[in-house]
Amino acid sequence: MRRYGWPRAARLRCSRRSQEGDTRSMSNQPYETYEPYLPPQAYGAASQPLPPEAPASGAPYGAPAPGAPSHAGVPHDGGFAYPPRVQDAPTLTAAQRARAEGRSPVIEPGLQPAALTAVLGLLLSGAAAVGQYALLVPLVVLQAVTAAGWFRLNGMWPARQGIALAFAGALVADTALLVAGRGNAPAAILGTLGVWVLLALVLQLRSHASPDERMYGLMATVASAALAIIAAGHLAADPDAVTVGGVAVAVAVLVSALVRALSLPAVVSVVLALPAAAGAGFAVGEIAPLSGGTSGLQWALLGLGAGVCALVGHRVASYDYPSRFVHMTAGVALPLAAAAPAVYLLGRGLL
């Protein structure tokens, strides 16, 4: 067998010590003694008793034991102490807060939507004095916002197909009015409305949704299309009636919103808004260079009728815990869309 010598590092140290004159020699050093290895005891042999277990505390798992020091907020090993993380409470909208508190489902749109309604009403009034094609621009905007706002008011969003269908019906009604003329306005509007009701019915029958959802979608689509198509009554009405009606709607909605902003009852807002709308109709009819032969009382009645319909549309946009998006769409468009039949009918009857 091969005899193993010292390791190379040990031989080098010995030679270096001999060269330096070290009197110590590794060969003269006795080996270090070790304790003999004891075999493991057999199973069942006598052994030392285990120390008694500590009594279990009554604290639940994960809770600190009684008398144990609290480590909350104390830095460990020189680190930083972090405060306990608190999750931010979710921000509730005005509609969600009112629903959670059980308050009335009626939430007024407020001053900003009323101001937008007034601006759109004044645009309709001014464009009607310019011409029929100029009136078409703000009218198309009104019809688009009406279609989207009604679907959102009914809690259906996104509803691209229904909104597109209702808006397409409004555009078809506008085109029919431009082609047929004001003399055939009822046939153009009612004919378009009938065709679009049938079209909405066919599309809902082809849907794979449940029967309840299909019925709900059908009603929302028909109502949205009807409102957008009926808004074309501004295009069919007499231009002077549209001029007076647009100003009357703007005044009625603004006065109502201002009164409600002062936390006054809704009845007070109606009592103040309707005379204001009638006064606006009287003032515009007497001051503006409109068609002659019409008394101030007739202009006031036209303004009053437009104001009543505008307040009805404004009230509808306030129902069932509406969101801010509902206020900025339905709250803006419904007063003017609802006033279109009154402007058309009163304009034909009074002027």
C-alpha positions in Angstrom: 0.0 0.0 0.0 1.0 3.6 -0.6 2.1 5.4 2.5 0.6 8.8 2.8 3.0 11.5 3.9 2.4 14.8 5.4 0.4 17.3 3.3 2.4 19.6 1.1 1.5 22.7 3.1 2.8 21.1 6.3 6.1 20.1 4.6 6.6 23.6 3.4 6.0 25.0 6.9 8.5 22.6 8.4 11.2 23.4 5.8 10.6 27.2 6.4 10.9 26.8 10.1 14.1 24.8 9.8 15.6 27.5 7.6 14.6 30.2 10.1 16.1 28.3 13.0 12.9 27.4 14.7 13.6 24.9 17.4 10.0 23.5 17.3 9.5 20.5 15.2 6.2 19.1 14.2 7.5 15.6 14.6 8.0 16.3 18.3 4.4 17.7 18.8 2.1 15.1 20.3 -1.2 14.5 18.5 -4.3 16.0 20.0 -6.4 13.5 21.8 -10.1 13.1 21.1 -12.8 11.6 23.2 -13.8 8.1 22.1 -17.0 7.8 20.0 -19.9 6.4 22.0 -22.4 4.2 20.2 -26.1 5.3 20.4 -28.1 3.8 23.2 -30.5 1.0 22.3 -34.2 1.6 22.2 -35.7 1.3 25.6 -32.5 2.1 27.5 -32.7 4.4 30.5 -32.4 8.0 29.6 -32.6 11.4 31.3 -36.1 12.7 32.0 -37.2 15.5 29.8 -37.7 19.0 31.4 -41.3 19.8 32.3 -43.2 21.7 29.5 -44.2 25.2 30.1 -48.0 25.7 30.7 -49.8 26.7 27.5 -51.2 30.2 27.7 -54.9 30.9 26.8 -54.0 33.5 24.2 -55.1 32.6 20.6 -52.6 31.7 17.9 -50.7 34.7 16.6 -51.5 36.9 19.7 -48.7 38.0 22.0 -48.2 36.1 25.2 -49.1 37.8 28.4 -46.2 39.9 29.6 -44.4 39.8 26.3 -43.0 43.1 25.2 -44.8 44.8 22.4 -42.8 45.3 19.2 -45.3 47.5 17.3 -43.5 50.6 16.0 -40.1 49.6 17.5 -37.2 49.4 15.0 -35.5 46.1 14.7 -31.7 45.8 14.2 -31.3 49.5 13.7 -34.0 49.6 11.0 -36.8 52.1 10.5 -40.2 51.7 12.3 -43.0 51.9 9.8 -46.5 52.8 10.9 -49.3 50.3 10.3 -50.7 50.6 6.8 -54.2 51.9 6.6 -56.2 51.4 3.5 -57.9 54.4 2.1 -61.7 54.3 2.2 -63.3 54.2 -1.2 -64.6 57.6 -2.4 -68.4 57.5 -2.9 -70.2 59.6 -5.5 -73.2 61.7 -4.5 -75.6 59.1 -5.9 -73.9 56.2 -4.1 -73.9 58.2 -0.8 -77.6 59.0 -1.2 -78.5 55.4 -1.9 -76.4 54.2 1.1 -78.1 56.7 3.4 -81.6 55.9 2.1 -82.3 59.4 0.9 -84.6 60.5 -1.9 -83.7 59.1 -5.3 -84.2 62.5 -6.9 -80.8 64.4 -7.3 -81.0 67.6 -9.2 -78.4 68.0 -12.0 -77.1 71.3 -10.6 -75.9 74.6 -12.1 -73.3 73.3 -14.6 -75.7 71.1 -16.6 -78.3 73.9 -16.5 -75.7 76.3 -17.9 -75.0 73.9 -20.7 -78.7 73.5 -21.4 -79.0 77.3 -21.6 -76.1 77.5 -24.0 -77.5 74.8 -26.2 -80.9 76.5 -26.1 -79.5 79.9 -27.1 -77.6 78.2 -29.9 -80.9 76.7 -31.2 -82.6 80.1 -30.8 -79.9 82.0 -32.7 -79.4 79.3 -35.4 -83.2 79.2 -36.1 -83.1 82.9 -36.9 -80.3 82.3 -39.4 -81.8 79.4 -41.4 -82.8 75.8 -41.4 -79.4 74.4 -42.2 -77.8 76.4 -39.5 -80.3 75.0 -37.1 -79.3 71.5 -38.1 -75.8 71.8 -36.4 -76.9 72.3 -32.7 -79.9 70.0 -33.3 -77.7 67.1 -34.2 -75.6 67.7 -31.1 -78.8 67.7 -29.0 -80.0 64.5 -30.6 -76.7 62.7 -30.0 -76.6 63.7 -26.3 -80.2 62.7 -25.9 -79.7 59.2 -27.3 -76.6 58.6 -25.0 -78.2 60.2 -21.9 -81.3 58.2 -22.0 -79.4 54.9 -22.1 -77.2 56.0 -19.2 -80.2 57.2 -17.3 -81.6 53.6 -17.5 -78.3 52.1 -16.2 -77.4 50.7 -19.6 -73.7 51.5 -20.4 -72.0 50.9 -22.7 -74.8 50.5 -25.2 -73.1 51.4 -28.4 -75.6 49.5 -30.6 -78.7 51.1 -29.0 -77.2 54.6 -29.0 -76.1 54.3 -32.6 -79.6 53.0 -33.6 -81.4 55.9 -31.8 -79.0 58.5 -33.3 -79.4 57.0 -36.8 -83.2 57.4 -36.4 -82.7 61.0 -35.5 -80.6 61.7 -38.6 -83.1 59.9 -40.8 -85.9 62.1 -39.3 -83.8 65.2 -40.0 -83.2 64.2 -43.6 -86.8 63.4 -44.1 -87.8 66.8 -42.8 -85.3 68.6 -45.1 -86.6 66.7 -48.1 -90.4 66.7 -47.3 -90.5 70.3 -45.9 -92.3 71.7 -42.8 -95.7 71.0 -44.3 -95.2 67.3 -44.1 -93.3 67.3 -40.8 -95.8 65.0 -38.9 -95.7 62.3 -41.5 -91.9 62.5 -41.7 -91.4 62.3 -37.9 -94.1 59.7 -37.2 -93.1 57.5 -40.2 -89.4 57.5 -39.1 -90.5 56.7 -35.5 -92.6 53.8 -36.7 -89.9 52.3 -38.8 -87.3 52.6 -36.0 -89.6 50.9 -33.5 -89.9 47.9 -35.8 -86.2 47.9 -36.4 -85.5 47.9 -32.7 -88.0 45.1 -32.1 -86.3 42.9 -34.8 -82.9 43.5 -33.3 -84.0 42.6 -29.8 -85.7 39.4 -31.1 -82.4 38.3 -32.6 -80.6 38.9 -29.3 -79.4 35.9 -27.2 -80.0 37.6 -23.9 -82.6 36.5 -21.4 -86.3 37.6 -22.0 -86.2 40.1 -19.2 -83.0 41.7 -20.5 -84.4 41.8 -24.1 -87.6 43.5 -22.9 -85.6 46.1 -20.9 -83.3 46.7 -23.8 -86.2 47.1 -26.2 -88.0 49.7 -24.0 -84.8 51.7 -23.5 -84.0 51.6 -27.3 -87.5 52.6 -28.3 -87.6 55.5 -25.7 -84.2 56.8 -26.7 -85.0 56.7 -30.4 -88.4 58.4 -29.8 -86.8 61.2 -27.8 -84.0 61.8 -30.4 -86.5 61.7 -33.3 -89.1 63.9 -31.5 -86.3 66.5 -30.9 -86.4 67.0 -34.7 -89.6 69.0 -34.0 -87.3 72.0 -33.6 -86.4 71.6 -37.2 -90.1 71.3 -38.2 -91.4 74.2 -36.1 -91.7 77.8 -37.2 -88.3 79.6 -36.9 -89.8 82.3 -34.7 -91.2 79.7 -32.4 -87.8 78.0 -32.1 -86.2 81.4 -31.3 -88.7 82.1 -28.5 -88.8 78.5 -27.2 -85.0 78.2 -27.0 -84.7 81.3 -24.8 -87.7 80.2 -22.7 -86.1 76.8 -22.0 -82.8 78.4 -21.1 -84.4 80.8 -18.6 -86.6 78.2 -17.0 -83.8 75.7 -16.4 -81.4 78.3 -15.1 -83.9 79.8 -12.7 -84.9 76.4 -11.4 -81.3 75.4 -10.9 -80.5 78.6 -9.1 -83.4 78.2 -6.7 -82.5 74.6 -6.0 -78.9 75.7 -5.3 -80.3 77.9 -2.5 -81.8 74.7 -0.9 -85.3 76.0 -1.5 -88.2 73.5 -2.1 -88.8 72.1 -5.6 -92.3 73.8 -5.6 -90.6 77.2 -5.2 -88.4 76.5 -8.1 -91.3 75.6 -10.3 -93.3 78.7 -9.2 -90.4 81.0 -10.1 -89.2 79.2 -13.2 -92.5 79.2 -15.1 -93.3 82.9 -14.9 -89.6 83.5 -15.8 -90.1 81.4 -19.0 -93.3 83.2 -19.9 -91.6 86.6 -19.3 -88.7 85.5 -21.5 -91.1 84.5 -24.3 -92.9 87.8 -24.0 -89.6 89.8 -24.0 -88.1 88.0 -27.0 -91.3 88.2 -29.0 -91.6 91.9 -28.4 -88.0 92.9 -28.7 -86.7 90.6 -31.5 -87.6 91.3 -35.1 -90.0 88.4 -35.4 -93.1 87.9 -37.6 -95.7 90.6 -37.1 -99.3 90.1 -36.1 -98.5 88.1 -33.0 -99.3 89.6 -29.6 -97.1 89.5 -26.6 -99.5 87.2 -24.8 -99.1 84.6 -27.5 -95.3 84.7 -27.2 -95.7 84.4 -23.4 -97.9 81.3 -23.8 -95.4 79.8 -26.1 -92.6 80.5 -23.6 -94.7 79.1 -20.8 -95.5 75.8 -22.7 -91.8 75.4 -23.6 -90.8 76.0 -19.9 -93.3 73.4 -18.6 -91.9 70.7 -20.9 -88.3 71.8 -20.1 -89.0 71.4 -16.3 -90.5 68.0 -16.9 -87.4 66.8 -18.8 -85.2 68.3 -16.2 -87.1 66.4 -13.5 -86.8 63.1 -15.4 -83.1 63.5 -15.5 -83.0 63.8 -11.7 -84.6 60.4 -10.9 -83.2 57.1 -9.6 -79.9 58.3 -8.1 -78.4 59.6 -11.3 -74.6 59.8 -11.7 -72.6 62.8 -12.8 -72.5 61.4 -16.4 -76.3 61.3 -16.4 -76.5 64.9 -15.3 -74.1 66.0 -18.0 -76.0 64.1 -20.8 -79.6 63.6 -20.0 -79.7 66.6 -17.7 -78.5 68.8 -20.5 -80.5 67.4 -23.4 -83.9 66.2 -22.0 -85.3 69.7 -21.3 -84.7 70.8 -24.9 -85.8 67.5 -26.4 -89.0 67.5 -24.3 -89.8 71.1 -25.3 -89.7 70.3 -29.0 -93.3 69.1 -29.3 -94.6 72.1 -27.4 -92.6 74.5 -29.6 -93.9 72.8 -32.8 -97.6 72.6 -31.7 -97.8 75.9 -30.0 -96.0 77.6 -32.8 -98.5 76.2 -35.4 -101.5 77.1 -33.1 -100.5 80.5 -32.0 -98.4 82.0 -34.8 
